[in-house]
């Protein structure tokens, strides 16, 4: 019983801290927001295409097929 109450209290404190960090854009929330912007700007296939060693269309085709076959 005591462990459950302490666990619930801890979760509520963490929840409030997360909301404050998100609102103020600090700490891990800032890093997460920056990483999301990076992911949305550059997709993985574009990164492969920009590499010099990936100049073969066959290699790019194989990469795309592997992604689709894995469901990614």
N, CA, C and O atoms as CSV, one atom per row, in Angstrom:
chain,resi,resn,atom,element,x,y,z
A,1,UNK,N,N,0.817,-1.186,0.000
A,1,UNK,CA,C,0.000,0.000,0.000
A,1,UNK,C,C,0.864,1.255,0.000
A,1,UNK,O,O,0.638,2.165,-0.797
A,2,UNK,N,N,1.842,1.306,0.880
A,2,UNK,CA,C,2.725,2.469,0.955
A,2,UNK,C,C,3.529,2.597,-0.334
A,2,UNK,O,O,3.704,3.699,-0.853
A,3,UNK,N,N,4.012,1.488,-0.841
A,3,UNK,CA,C,4.793,1.515,-2.081
A,3,UNK,C,C,3.959,2.036,-3.240
A,3,UNK,O,O,4.474,2.762,-4.092
A,4,UNK,N,N,2.703,1.686,-3.287
A,4,UNK,CA,C,1.811,2.160,-4.351
A,4,UNK,C,C,1.622,3.663,-4.264
A,4,UNK,O,O,1.667,4.355,-5.281
A,5,UNK,N,N,1.411,4.171,-3.064
A,5,UNK,CA,C,1.221,5.611,-2.873
A,5,UNK,C,C,2.487,6.371,-3.249
A,5,UNK,O,O,2.413,7.399,-3.922
A,6,UNK,N,N,3.642,5.882,-2.827
A,6,UNK,CA,C,4.908,6.533,-3.164
A,6,UNK,C,C,5.134,6.496,-4.669
A,6,UNK,O,O,5.589,7.478,-5.256
A,7,UNK,N,N,4.824,5.385,-5.284
A,7,UNK,CA,C,4.976,5.258,-6.734
A,7,UNK,C,C,4.080,6.244,-7.465
A,7,UNK,O,O,4.515,6.883,-8.423
A,8,UNK,N,N,2.841,6.376,-7.030
A,8,UNK,CA,C,1.918,7.324,-7.658
A,8,UNK,C,C,2.388,8.757,-7.455
A,8,UNK,O,O,2.291,9.573,-8.372
A,9,UNK,N,N,2.894,9.075,-6.272
A,9,UNK,CA,C,3.408,10.411,-6.002
A,9,UNK,C,C,4.593,10.724,-6.916
A,9,UNK,O,O,4.678,11.808,-7.493
A,10,UNK,N,N,5.507,9.756,-7.037
A,10,UNK,CA,C,6.683,9.954,-7.882
A,10,UNK,C,C,6.275,10.179,-9.330
A,10,UNK,O,O,6.826,11.054,-9.998
A,11,UNK,N,N,5.323,9.406,-9.821
A,11,UNK,CA,C,4.859,9.565,-11.197
A,11,UNK,C,C,4.235,10.934,-11.411
A,11,UNK,O,O,4.418,11.531,-12.471
A,12,UNK,N,N,3.508,11.440,-10.433
A,12,UNK,CA,C,2.892,12.760,-10.588
A,12,UNK,C,C,3.950,13.854,-10.583
A,12,UNK,O,O,3.838,14.823,-11.333
A,13,UNK,N,N,4.976,13.712,-9.747
A,13,UNK,CA,C,6.064,14.696,-9.718
A,13,UNK,C,C,6.796,14.694,-11.049
A,13,UNK,O,O,7.070,15.756,-11.609
A,14,UNK,N,N,7.115,13.517,-11.557
A,14,UNK,CA,C,7.805,13.405,-12.843
A,14,UNK,C,C,6.949,14.007,-13.949
A,14,UNK,O,O,7.470,14.667,-14.849
A,15,UNK,N,N,5.661,13.790,-13.891
A,15,UNK,CA,C,4.748,14.333,-14.893
A,15,UNK,C,C,4.787,15.858,-14.889
A,15,UNK,O,O,4.826,16.484,-15.948
A,16,UNK,N,N,4.777,16.447,-13.712
A,16,UNK,CA,C,4.832,17.912,-13.629
A,16,UNK,C,C,6.170,18.445,-14.115
A,16,UNK,O,O,6.218,19.455,-14.816
A,17,UNK,N,N,7.261,17.772,-13.747
A,17,UNK,CA,C,8.581,18.208,-14.214
A,17,UNK,C,C,8.666,18.139,-15.731
A,17,UNK,O,O,9.223,19.033,-16.367
A,18,UNK,N,N,8.115,17.079,-16.309
A,18,UNK,CA,C,8.128,16.932,-17.759
A,18,UNK,C,C,7.369,18.073,-18.418
A,18,UNK,O,O,7.822,18.635,-19.415
A,19,UNK,N,N,6.213,18.412,-17.860
A,19,UNK,CA,C,5.411,19.493,-18.433
A,19,UNK,C,C,6.131,20.832,-18.341
A,19,UNK,O,O,6.071,21.635,-19.272
A,20,UNK,N,N,6.807,21.075,-17.231
A,20,UNK,CA,C,7.559,22.323,-17.061
A,20,UNK,C,C,8.710,22.378,-18.053
A,20,UNK,O,O,8.924,23.404,-18.699
A,21,UNK,N,N,9.458,21.272,-18.180
A,21,UNK,CA,C,10.576,21.238,-19.127
A,21,UNK,C,C,10.093,21.449,-20.554
A,21,UNK,O,O,10.749,22.130,-21.342
A,22,UNK,N,N,8.958,20.873,-20.883
A,22,UNK,CA,C,8.422,21.026,-22.232
A,22,UNK,C,C,7.985,22.462,-22.480
A,22,UNK,O,O,8.243,23.014,-23.549
A,23,UNK,N,N,7.329,23.066,-21.508
A,23,UNK,CA,C,6.838,24.435,-21.641
A,23,UNK,C,C,7.997,25.428,-21.774
A,23,UNK,O,O,7.930,26.361,-22.574
A,24,UNK,N,N,9.062,25.222,-20.986
A,24,UNK,CA,C,10.211,26.124,-21.003
A,24,UNK,C,C,11.244,25.756,-22.066
A,24,UNK,O,O,12.204,26.495,-22.284
A,25,UNK,N,N,11.047,24.620,-22.723
A,25,UNK,CA,C,11.965,24.145,-23.755
A,25,UNK,C,C,13.390,24.024,-23.207
A,25,UNK,O,O,14.326,24.614,-23.746
A,26,UNK,N,N,13.538,23.251,-22.129
A,26,UNK,CA,C,14.848,23.067,-21.509
A,26,UNK,C,C,15.146,21.577,-21.349
A,26,UNK,O,O,14.253,20.732,-21.410
A,27,UNK,N,N,16.423,21.287,-21.144
A,27,UNK,CA,C,16.853,19.919,-20.856
A,27,UNK,C,C,16.581,18.944,-21.983
A,27,UNK,O,O,16.767,19.258,-23.159
A,28,UNK,N,N,16.140,17.762,-21.606
A,28,UNK,CA,C,15.910,16.704,-22.592
A,28,UNK,C,C,14.792,17.065,-23.561
A,28,UNK,O,O,14.794,16.602,-24.702
A,29,UNK,N,N,13.841,17.881,-23.129
A,29,UNK,CA,C,12.761,18.299,-24.034
A,29,UNK,C,C,13.294,19.170,-25.164
A,29,UNK,O,O,12.810,19.084,-26.292
A,30,UNK,N,N,14.281,20.005,-24.874
A,30,UNK,CA,C,14.898,20.838,-25.915
A,30,UNK,C,C,15.640,19.959,-26.921
A,30,UNK,O,O,15.516,20.140,-28.133
A,31,UNK,N,N,16.407,19.009,-26.402
A,31,UNK,CA,C,17.151,18.099,-27.277
A,31,UNK,C,C,16.185,17.305,-28.142
A,31,UNK,O,O,16.405,17.153,-29.344
A,32,UNK,N,N,15.117,16.798,-27.538
A,32,UNK,CA,C,14.123,16.028,-28.283
A,32,UNK,C,C,13.505,16.865,-29.395
A,32,UNK,O,O,13.353,16.387,-30.519
A,33,UNK,N,N,13.151,18.100,-29.094
A,33,UNK,CA,C,12.550,18.981,-30.094
A,33,UNK,C,C,13.520,19.236,-31.255
A,33,UNK,O,O,13.112,19.241,-32.416
A,34,UNK,N,N,14.811,19.450,-30.937
A,34,UNK,CA,C,15.814,19.669,-31.986
A,34,UNK,C,C,15.987,18.422,-32.848
A,34,UNK,O,O,16.118,18.524,-34.067
A,35,UNK,N,N,15.987,17.251,-32.223
A,35,UNK,CA,C,16.139,16.007,-32.978
A,35,UNK,C,C,14.938,15.746,-33.879
A,35,UNK,O,O,15.095,15.239,-34.990
A,36,UNK,N,N,13.756,16.084,-33.417
A,36,UNK,CA,C,12.560,15.914,-34.241
A,36,UNK,C,C,12.640,16.799,-35.474
A,36,UNK,O,O,12.272,16.374,-36.569
A,37,UNK,N,N,13.121,18.034,-35.304
A,37,UNK,CA,C,13.285,18.936,-36.452
A,37,UNK,C,C,14.281,18.341,-37.439
A,37,UNK,O,O,14.051,18.379,-38.648
A,38,UNK,N,N,15.382,17.792,-36.940
A,38,UNK,CA,C,16.389,17.180,-37.812
A,38,UNK,C,C,15.811,16.003,-38.577
A,38,UNK,O,O,16.037,15.873,-39.780
A,39,UNK,N,N,15.075,15.154,-37.896
A,39,UNK,CA,C,14.485,13.984,-38.547
A,39,UNK,C,C,13.490,14.413,-39.617
A,39,UNK,O,O,13.433,13.804,-40.685
A,40,UNK,N,N,12.716,15.439,-39.349
A,40,UNK,CA,C,11.728,15.893,-40.323
A,40,UNK,C,C,12.386,16.573,-41.516
A,40,UNK,O,O,11.841,16.554,-42.619
A,41,UNK,N,N,13.567,17.178,-41.301
A,41,UNK,CA,C,14.269,17.843,-42.399
A,41,UNK,C,C,14.947,16.852,-43.333
A,41,UNK,O,O,14.868,16.988,-44.554
A,42,UNK,N,N,15.602,15.872,-42.769
A,42,UNK,CA,C,16.408,14.945,-43.561
A,42,UNK,C,C,15.916,13.515,-43.350
A,42,UNK,O,O,16.032,12.961,-42.258
A,43,UNK,N,N,15.373,12.937,-44.398
A,43,UNK,CA,C,14.972,11.539,-44.274
A,43,UNK,C,C,16.168,10.639,-44.568
A,43,UNK,O,O,17.169,11.084,-45.128
A,44,UNK,N,N,16.054,9.398,-44.192
A,44,UNK,CA,C,17.164,8.457,-44.294
A,44,UNK,C,C,17.574,8.198,-45.737
A,44,UNK,O,O,18.765,8.094,-46.031
A,45,UNK,N,N,16.612,8.095,-46.632
A,45,UNK,CA,C,16.935,7.831,-48.031
A,45,UNK,C,C,17.732,8.986,-48.634
A,45,UNK,O,O,18.653,8.754,-49.416
A,46,UNK,N,N,17.394,10.218,-48.284
A,46,UNK,CA,C,18.146,11.373,-48.781
A,46,UNK,C,C,19.588,11.332,-48.297
A,46,UNK,O,O,20.505,11.714,-49.024
A,47,UNK,N,N,19.784,10.871,-47.071
A,47,UNK,CA,C,21.154,10.745,-46.559
A,47,UNK,C,C,21.932,9.707,-47.356
A,47,UNK,O,O,23.102,9.921,-47.669
A,48,UNK,N,N,21.296,8.582,-47.688
A,48,UNK,CA,C,21.972,7.570,-48.491
A,48,UNK,C,C,22.317,8.114,-49.875
A,48,UNK,O,O,23.414,7.872,-50.379
A,49,UNK,N,N,21.405,8.833,-50.481
A,49,UNK,CA,C,21.628,9.361,-51.827
A,49,UNK,C,C,22.779,10.352,-51.835
A,49,UNK,O,O,23.541,10.398,-52.801
A,50,UNK,N,N,22.921,11.148,-50.779
A,50,UNK,CA,C,23.955,12.179,-50.743
A,50,UNK,C,C,25.357,11.607,-50.542
A,50,UNK,O,O,26.342,12.289,-50.824
A,51,UNK,N,N,25.462,10.389,-50.067
A,51,UNK,CA,C,26.778,9.778,-49.874
A,51,UNK,C,C,27.383,9.403,-51.223
A,51,UNK,O,O,26.686,8.921,-52.116
A,52,UNK,N,N,28.687,9.628,-51.359
A,52,UNK,CA,C,29.363,9.351,-52.625
A,52,UNK,C,C,29.374,7.868,-52.964
A,52,UNK,O,O,29.227,7.501,-54.130
A,53,UNK,N,N,29.544,7.013,-51.966
A,53,UNK,CA,C,29.621,5.581,-52.250
A,53,UNK,C,C,28.262,4.985,-52.584
A,53,UNK,O,O,28.178,3.817,-52.964
A,54,UNK,N,N,27.208,5.761,-52.451
A,54,UNK,CA,C,25.864,5.284,-52.759
A,54,UNK,C,C,25.397,5.796,-54.121
A,54,UNK,O,O,24.219,6.102,-54.299
A,55,UNK,N,N,26.305,5.887,-55.064
A,55,UNK,CA,C,25.941,6.443,-56.367
A,55,UNK,C,C,25.286,5.418,-57.291
A,55,UNK,O,O,24.831,5.774,-58.378
A,56,UNK,N,N,25.234,4.191,-56.889
A,56,UNK,CA,C,24.639,3.152,-57.711
A,56,UNK,C,C,23.143,3.048,-57.436
A,56,UNK,O,O,22.724,2.947,-56.283
A,57,UNK,N,N,22.349,3.073,-58.487
A,57,UNK,CA,C,20.903,2.932,-58.333
A,57,UNK,C,C,20.524,1.554,-57.804
A,57,UNK,O,O,19.511,1.402,-57.122
A,58,UNK,N,N,21.337,0.557,-58.118
A,58,UNK,CA,C,21.061,-0.797,-57.631
A,58,UNK,C,C,21.194,-0.871,-56.109
A,58,UNK,O,O,20.395,-1.528,-55.441
A,59,UNK,N,N,22.201,-0.197,-55.573
A,59,UNK,CA,C,22.382,-0.186,-54.119
A,59,UNK,C,C,21.202,0.516,-53.454
A,59,UNK,O,O,20.662,0.027,-52.462
A,60,UNK,N,N,20.803,1.663,-54.003
A,60,UNK,CA,C,19.657,2.393,-53.450
A,60,UNK,C,C,18.379,1.567,-53.538
A,60,UNK,O,O,17.571,1.568,-52.610
A,61,UNK,N,N,18.195,0.862,-54.657
A,61,UNK,CA,C,17.021,0.005,-54.816
A,61,UNK,C,C,17.002,-1.075,-53.741
A,61,UNK,O,O,15.961,-1.344,-53.141
A,62,UNK,N,N,18.162,-1.695,-53.499
A,62,UNK,CA,C,18.254,-2.745,-52.484
A,62,UNK,C,C,17.936,-2.208,-51.088
A,62,UNK,O,O,17.278,-2.879,-50.293
A,63,UNK,N,N,18.406,-1.000,-50.800
A,63,UNK,CA,C,18.131,-0.389,-49.497
A,63,UNK,C,C,16.636,-0.163,-49.322
A,63,UNK,O,O,16.075,-0.479,-48.274
A,64,UNK,N,N,15.993,0.384,-50.350
A,64,UNK,CA,C,14.553,0.650,-50.279
A,64,UNK,C,C,13.775,-0.648,-50.102
A,64,UNK,O,O,12.836,-0.704,-49.307
A,65,UNK,N,N,14.155,-1.684,-50.830
A,65,UNK,CA,C,13.472,-2.977,-50.714
A,65,UNK,C,C,13.633,-3.543,-49.304
A,65,UNK,O,O,12.685,-4.104,-48.755
A,66,UNK,N,N,14.819,-3.404,-48.714
A,66,UNK,CA,C,15.039,-3.903,-47.352
A,66,UNK,C,C,14.165,-3.161,-46.346
A,66,UNK,O,O,13.610,-3.772,-45.434
A,67,UNK,N,N,14.041,-1.840,-46.511
A,67,UNK,CA,C,13.190,-1.067,-45.603
A,67,UNK,C,C,11.739,-1.506,-45.707
A,67,UNK,O,O,11.070,-1.716,-44.695
A,68,UNK,N,N,11.261,-1.644,-46.925
A,68,UNK,CA,C,9.863,-2.042,-47.105
A,68,UNK,C,C,9.605,-3.458,-46.612
A,68,UNK,O,O,8.540,-3.742,-46.063
A,69,UNK,N,N,10.574,-4.348,-46.806
A,69,UNK,CA,C,10.368,-5.727,-46.371
A,69,UNK,C,C,10.354,-5.843,-44.847
A,69,UNK,O,O,9.733,-6.754,-44.299
A,70,UNK,N,N,11.031,-4.930,-44.169
A,70,UNK,CA,C,11.036,-4.936,-42.702
A,70,UNK,C,C,9.844,-4.187,-42.126
A,70,UNK,O,O,9.548,-4.308,-40.937
A,71,UNK,N,N,9.166,-3.421,-42.957
A,71,UNK,CA,C,8.024,-2.653,-42.470
A,71,UNK,C,C,8.420,-1.352,-41.821
A,71,UNK,O,O,7.646,-0.788,-41.048
A,72,UNK,N,N,9.607,-0.863,-42.116
A,72,UNK,CA,C,10.100,0.370,-41.515
A,72,UNK,C,C,9.743,1.556,-42.358
A,72,UNK,O,O,10.079,2.687,-42.006
